[in-house]
């Protein structure tokens, strides 16, 4: 289970690498509302991803119904947090909401860019397209 902890730390660092340039860009453009929404949404999404990893470890250590219940409750709590984040940001303005939605998509963006393909796979695809 040490691998899960290592992956979660690596994932959090990668999420920061994706979010930091966006935050700087939004702040440079004077869009504090987008930056605030991105920061809150990103923090919630990384927290939920971290909790999901912890739940998976607990589910592997338990059996049957208890594991299913833990996973179900974790999903329920995560989606309630997503809903509350978006609801709070929507009450502020549509720009806060847009930033928060982008922040909540942060784990999916990180997985897409960092974990879908290895660099060798991408090089092979580019090389085959050039031929």
N, C-alpha and C positions, 0 to 999 in steps of 0.2 A: 504494500500500500504506500510505500515511500515514493513510488513512481507517480502516484496520483498527486501527492503533495508537491513534488518537483514540477509536474505539469501545471498545477494551479499557480505556482509562483511564476513560472515562465509565461503562462497565459496572461496573468495580471500585468507583467512587464510589457508584453506585446500590446495589450489593450492601451496602456499608457503611451506607447510609441505611436499608435494610431490616433489617439485622442489629442495628444499634445500639439501637433501641427494644426489640427482643426481649431483648437482653442486659441492658439496664437493668431490664426487667420481671422477668426471671428472677432477677436479683440482688436486686431489691427484695422478691421473694417468698421469698428465702432458698434458691433452688434453684441452688446453685453447680454441681451436677452437670449440669443442663440447660444452663446458661450455658457451661460448659467444653466440653460436646459440641457446642453450636452454634458456638462460636468455632473449634474444631478442624475440624469439618465444613465450616464456611463458608470457612475458610482453604484447605482442600484443594480445595473446589469452585471457588473463584476462581482458584487456581493452575492447576487442570486446564483451566478455561475459557481462561485466558491462554495456556497451552501449546497448546491447540487452535487458537487464532487464529494462533499462530506456525507451527504445522504447516500450516495452510491456505495461508499465504503461501509457505512452502517448496514445497508441492505445486503451486502455480501456476507456480513458477519451474522446476520439473522436469517431465519428461515420462513418460508411460506407467507402466511397472512401478515405477520409482523413486518416483514420486508415490504410487502405490497402496500401496507398502510403507511409506512414511513415515506415511501416514494410518492404516494398519492397526496399525503399531507404537505410534503415539500413542494410539489407542483402547485397545489392550491395556494399556499402561502406566497410562492413566487409570482403567480399570476395576480393575486390580490395586490402585491407590491407594485407590479407593472401598472395595474389599473389605477391605483392611487397616485402613482407618479404622474401618469398622463392626465388624470383628472385635475390634479393640483396645477400642473403646468398649463392646461387648457383654460383654467380660470384666470390665469395671468394674461396670456395672449396667445395667438396662434404661433408666434415666433418662439416663445418658450416651449410650446408643445412640439414644434418641429425639431428644436434642439434636443428635447428629451427623447423623442422618437428615434432620432439619430443615435443618441447615447445608448438607448435600449437595444439598438441593433448592433452595437459595438462587438459583442461576442461573435455574432455571425460574420461580421466583417473580418475580424481577426482570424476566425477559422477559415474563411474563404481565402484570404491572402497568405496566411502563414502555414496552414495545415492541409489544404486541399491538394496541392502539388508540392513536391520537393523541387528544388532548383534544378536538379538533374532532369526531372520530368519536363519542366518548362523548356529547358535547353533542347531536349530531344524533340519536343513539339515544334519549336521555332525552326530547328534544323530541318525537320521533315517538311515543313511548309515552304522553306526556301528552295527545296529541290524540285 
